[in-house]
């Protein structure tokens, strides 16, 4: 299969590297890492294993041309480039699969390439890009994919087989929007509190943030402190209640599962925390603000989420 990877940070490079190892004609659309990956290839460190692959490198989508599968791993803050990038990669038989965080990404892509070509996806994985062309895989890796706005089709299963064939656990969701809310149960507290912790607990609870900033907390430190763990659980339950009001039926026990699962990650820095420390734009819209809007429309009160969004917006303005 000819595959194009758009957004070759930690996530896109990791899954693209595994697809390349599996023998697919995998093209990386690269910006800052172009020289390093073209010269030295891509290295993935996972435990004791070192994987080295040489994807086909390109700076412009026109160098790649239409692909059978386009995988979007961009930060959602960079979604503005998709309107210019995707048309050159999409032909009559192309599918576009987004593995991005949060809500609204499939709708955006469908508006560019058509709903009939759009697949949604999400990843349960701990990754960091530790150097140009070098990805550190810390834990997990499973992928969930589904159709945009409709039940899965035979082609959805075929794409899942391609991903599974690369060594990644992949399941097909009957309802992709529900799957996004299931992941938000983790993303909202741990991406959000990882950054908001820099303002302190009181500011996070009140929706304020003031300099000087303190230390951002990794997942292990959040769960080691009873007050932060309590707030993480409350955010999870608000997210679950919003999802249920929207008809997605997520049990409250999902909060317990996600907290215990997170303990196995060790001192993990969620992606939003890394972006904040680097002074980069934060994925506030898709990860926090849109879920809050949908909760409000469903008539669900989310005071913890609302306060945290206020803190995150203020902190984002300080970087």
C-alpha positions as CSV (number, residue, x, y, z in Angstrom):
1,X,0.0,0.0,0.0
2,X,1.2,3.5,-0.7
3,X,0.8,5.5,2.5
4,X,1.5,9.2,3.2
5,X,2.2,10.4,6.7
6,X,1.2,14.1,7.3
7,X,2.5,15.3,10.6
8,X,5.7,13.4,11.4
9,X,6.2,14.3,15.1
10,X,6.2,11.5,17.7
11,X,2.8,10.0,16.8
12,X,3.0,10.2,13.0
13,X,6.6,9.0,12.9
14,X,6.0,6.1,15.3
15,X,3.0,4.6,13.4
16,X,4.5,5.5,10.0
17,X,7.8,3.8,11.0
18,X,5.9,0.6,11.9
19,X,4.0,0.7,8.6
20,X,7.3,1.2,6.7
21,X,8.9,-1.8,8.5
22,X,5.8,-3.9,7.5
23,X,6.8,-3.3,3.8
24,X,4.4,-0.5,2.8
25,X,5.6,2.3,0.5
26,X,5.5,4.9,3.3
27,X,6.1,8.6,2.5
28,X,6.9,11.1,5.3
29,X,5.9,14.7,4.6
30,X,8.6,16.4,6.7
31,X,9.5,19.9,7.8
32,X,12.1,20.4,10.5
33,X,13.3,16.7,10.6
34,X,13.6,16.4,6.8
35,X,17.5,16.5,6.7
36,X,17.9,14.2,9.7
37,X,15.5,11.5,8.5
38,X,16.6,11.6,4.9
39,X,20.3,11.3,6.0
40,X,20.0,8.8,8.9
41,X,16.5,7.3,8.6
42,X,14.1,7.1,11.5
43,X,15.0,5.5,14.9
44,X,12.3,4.2,17.3
45,X,13.5,3.2,20.8
46,X,11.0,0.9,22.6
47,X,12.3,-0.7,25.8
48,X,15.3,-2.8,24.8
49,X,14.4,-2.7,21.1
50,X,15.8,-0.3,18.6
51,X,14.0,-0.1,15.3
52,X,15.6,1.7,12.3
53,X,13.7,2.3,9.1
54,X,14.1,4.5,6.0
55,X,10.8,6.1,4.9
56,X,10.6,8.0,1.7
57,X,11.1,11.7,2.6
58,X,9.4,14.6,1.0
59,X,9.1,18.4,1.7
60,X,6.0,19.0,-0.4
61,X,2.8,16.9,-0.9
62,X,3.2,17.2,-4.7
63,X,6.4,15.1,-4.4
64,X,4.3,12.2,-3.0
65,X,1.2,12.5,-5.1
66,X,-2.0,10.5,-4.5
67,X,-1.7,7.8,-1.8
68,X,-4.1,5.0,-1.0
69,X,-4.0,5.9,2.7
70,X,-3.2,9.3,4.1
71,X,-2.5,9.3,7.9
72,X,-2.8,12.7,9.6
73,X,-0.8,12.9,12.8
74,X,-0.5,16.7,13.0
75,X,-1.0,18.7,16.1
76,X,-4.5,20.1,15.8
77,X,-3.0,23.6,16.1
78,X,-1.5,23.0,12.7
79,X,-4.8,22.0,11.0
80,X,-4.7,25.2,8.9
81,X,-2.2,23.6,6.5
82,X,-4.5,20.7,5.6
83,X,-6.5,22.6,3.1
84,X,-3.3,23.2,1.1
85,X,-1.7,19.8,1.8
86,X,-4.4,17.1,1.4
87,X,-5.6,17.7,-2.2
88,X,-2.3,16.7,-3.7
89,X,-2.3,13.5,-1.7
90,X,-5.8,12.4,-2.5
91,X,-7.0,10.5,-5.6
92,X,-10.2,8.7,-6.5
93,X,-9.4,5.7,-4.3
94,X,-7.7,7.5,-1.4
95,X,-8.7,7.4,2.2
96,X,-7.7,9.9,4.8
97,X,-7.3,8.7,8.4
98,X,-6.8,11.2,11.2
99,X,-5.2,10.1,14.4
100,X,-5.5,13.5,16.1
101,X,-6.6,14.4,19.6
102,X,-10.0,15.7,20.5
103,X,-13.2,16.6,18.7
104,X,-14.0,18.0,15.3
105,X,-11.0,16.8,13.2
106,X,-12.9,14.4,11.0
107,X,-15.5,17.1,10.1
108,X,-12.7,19.4,9.1
109,X,-11.0,16.8,6.9
110,X,-14.4,15.8,5.4
111,X,-14.9,19.4,4.4
112,X,-11.7,19.2,2.4
113,X,-11.7,15.7,0.8
114,X,-15.3,14.6,1.3
115,X,-17.0,12.5,4.0
116,X,-16.8,9.4,1.8
117,X,-13.0,9.5,2.1
118,X,-12.7,10.3,5.8
119,X,-11.9,7.9,8.6
120,X,-11.4,8.9,12.2
121,X,-9.0,7.4,14.7
122,X,-7.3,7.7,18.0
123,X,-4.3,6.2,19.7
124,X,-3.7,5.0,23.3
125,X,0.1,5.4,23.4
126,X,2.9,7.1,25.3
127,X,5.5,8.6,23.0
128,X,8.0,11.4,22.9
129,X,10.2,12.8,20.1
130,X,13.5,13.1,21.8
131,X,15.6,14.2,18.9
132,X,15.2,14.8,15.1
133,X,14.3,11.5,13.6
134,X,14.3,9.7,17.0
135,X,11.1,8.6,18.8
136,X,10.9,7.1,22.3
137,X,8.1,4.7,22.7
138,X,7.3,4.5,26.4
139,X,4.1,2.4,26.7
140,X,0.9,1.2,25.0
141,X,0.1,1.8,21.3
142,X,-3.3,0.5,20.5
143,X,-5.3,2.3,17.8
144,X,-9.1,2.6,17.3
145,X,-10.5,3.6,13.9
146,X,-13.9,4.2,12.5
147,X,-15.9,5.9,9.8
148,X,-16.9,9.5,9.9
149,X,-20.6,9.9,10.8
150,X,-21.6,6.3,9.9
151,X,-21.0,2.6,11.0
152,X,-17.9,0.8,9.8
153,X,-17.7,-0.4,6.2
154,X,-15.6,-3.3,4.8
155,X,-12.9,-0.8,3.9
156,X,-12.6,0.1,7.6
157,X,-11.8,-3.4,8.4
158,X,-9.2,-3.5,5.6
159,X,-7.4,-0.5,7.0
160,X,-7.5,-2.0,10.4
161,X,-5.8,-5.1,9.0
162,X,-3.1,-3.0,7.5
163,X,-2.4,-1.4,10.9
164,X,-2.6,-4.7,12.7
165,X,-0.1,-6.1,10.2
166,X,2.4,-3.5,11.3
167,X,2.4,-4.9,14.8
168,X,-0.1,-2.5,16.3
169,X,-3.3,-3.6,18.0
170,X,-6.2,-2.0,16.1
171,X,-9.9,-2.3,16.6
172,X,-12.8,-0.8,14.6
173,X,-15.3,1.3,16.5
174,X,-19.0,1.1,15.7
175,X,-19.3,4.8,16.8
176,X,-16.2,6.9,16.4
177,X,-17.6,9.9,18.2
178,X,-18.2,7.7,21.3
179,X,-14.6,6.5,21.0
180,X,-13.4,10.1,21.1
181,X,-15.3,10.8,24.3
182,X,-13.8,7.6,25.8
183,X,-10.3,8.9,25.1
184,X,-11.3,12.4,26.4
185,X,-11.9,10.7,29.8
186,X,-8.0,10.4,29.9
187,X,-7.0,13.4,27.8
188,X,-8.9,16.1,29.6
189,X,-7.5,15.5,33.1
190,X,-4.0,14.4,32.3
191,X,-3.2,16.7,29.4
192,X,-5.1,19.5,31.1
193,X,-3.8,19.1,34.7
194,X,-0.3,18.5,33.5
195,X,-0.2,22.1,32.3
196,X,-2.7,23.7,34.8
197,X,-0.6,22.4,37.7
198,X,2.0,25.1,36.8
199,X,-0.6,27.6,38.2
200,X,-1.1,25.5,41.4
201,X,-4.2,23.7,42.7
202,X,-6.1,26.7,43.9
203,X,-5.8,28.6,40.6
204,X,-6.8,25.5,38.7
205,X,-9.9,25.1,40.8
206,X,-10.8,28.8,40.5
207,X,-10.0,29.1,36.8
208,X,-7.2,31.7,37.3
209,X,-3.5,31.7,36.7
210,X,-0.9,34.2,37.8
211,X,2.8,34.4,37.5
212,X,5.2,33.2,38.7
213,X,4.5,29.7,37.3
214,X,5.4,26.6,39.3
215,X,6.4,23.2,38.0
216,X,4.3,21.2,35.6
217,X,3.4,17.8,37.0
218,X,3.9,14.5,35.2
219,X,1.2,11.8,35.5
220,X,3.0,10.0,38.4
221,X,3.1,13.2,40.4
222,X,-0.5,14.1,39.8
223,X,-1.5,10.6,41.0
224,X,0.9,10.7,44.0
225,X,-0.9,13.7,45.4
226,X,-4.4,13.0,46.8
227,X,-5.8,16.4,46.0
228,X,-4.6,16.3,42.4
229,X,-5.8,12.8,42.0
230,X,-9.2,13.8,43.3
231,X,-9.4,16.6,40.8
232,X,-8.4,14.3,38.0
233,X,-11.2,11.9,39.0
234,X,-13.7,14.7,39.2
235,X,-12.8,15.9,35.6
236,X,-13.1,12.3,34.4
237,X,-16.6,12.0,35.9
238,X,-17.7,15.3,34.4
239,X,-16.5,14.1,31.0
240,X,-18.3,10.8,31.4
241,X,-21.5,12.6,32.4
242,X,-21.3,14.9,29.4
243,X,-20.7,11.8,27.1
244,X,-23.7,10.0,28.6
245,X,-25.9,13.1,28.1
246,X,-24.9,13.1,24.5
247,X,-25.9,9.4,24.2
248,X,-22.6,7.7,24.2
249,X,-23.0,5.5,27.4
250,X,-19.7,5.4,29.1
251,X,-19.7,3.8,32.6
252,X,-18.3,5.7,35.6
253,X,-16.0,2.8,36.1
254,X,-14.0,4.1,33.1
255,X,-12.5,6.6,35.5
256,X,-11.1,3.9,37.7
257,X,-9.7,2.0,34.7
258,X,-8.0,5.1,33.3
259,X,-6.4,6.0,36.6
260,X,-5.0,2.6,37.2
261,X,-3.8,2.4,33.6
262,X,-2.0,5.7,34.0
263,X,-0.1,4.5,37.0
264,X,1.8,2.1,34.7
265,X,3.1,4.9,32.6
266,X,5.5,6.2,35.3
267,X,6.6,9.8,35.0
268,X,4.9,10.5,31.7
269,X,4.6,14.0,30.2
270,X,1.4,14.3,28.2
271,X,1.7,16.0,24.8
272,X,0.1,19.3,25.9
273,X,2.6,19.6,28.8
274,X,5.5,19.2,26.4
275,X,4.0,21.8,24.1
276,X,3.6,24.2,27.0
277,X,7.2,23.7,28.2
278,X,8.4,24.4,24.7
279,X,6.3,27.6,24.3
280,X,4.3,26.0,21.5
281,X,0.5,26.6,20.9
282,X,-1.7,24.3,23.0
283,X,-4.5,22.1,21.6
284,X,-7.1,23.9,23.6
285,X,-9.8,24.0,21.0
286,X,-10.2,20.3,20.3
287,X,-9.2,18.8,23.6
288,X,-11.0,21.1,26.1
289,X,-13.1,24.0,24.7
290,X,-15.1,22.0,22.2
291,X,-15.9,19.2,24.8
292,X,-17.0,22.0,27.2
293,X,-19.3,23.5,24.6
294,X,-20.9,20.2,23.8
295,X,-21.4,19.5,27.5
296,X,-23.1,22.8,27.9
297,X,-25.4,22.2,25.0
298,X,-26.3,18.9,26.5
299,X,-27.2,20.6,29.7
300,X,-24.4,19.1,31.8
301,X,-22.7,21.3,34.4
302,X,-18.9,20.9,34.3
303,X,-17.5,23.3,36.9
304,X,-14.1,21.6,37.1
305,X,-13.6,21.5,33.3
306,X,-14.8,25.1,33.0
307,X,-12.4,26.3,35.6
308,X,-9.5,24.3,34.1
309,X,-10.2,25.8,30.7
310,X,-10.0,29.3,32.1
311,X,-6.6,28.5,33.7
312,X,-5.3,26.9,30.5
313,X,-6.3,29.9,28.4
314,X,-4.6,32.2,30.8
315,X,-1.4,30.1,30.9
316,X,-1.4,29.8,27.1
317,X,-1.4,33.6,26.9
318,X,1.8,33.7,29.1
319,X,3.9,31.5,26.8
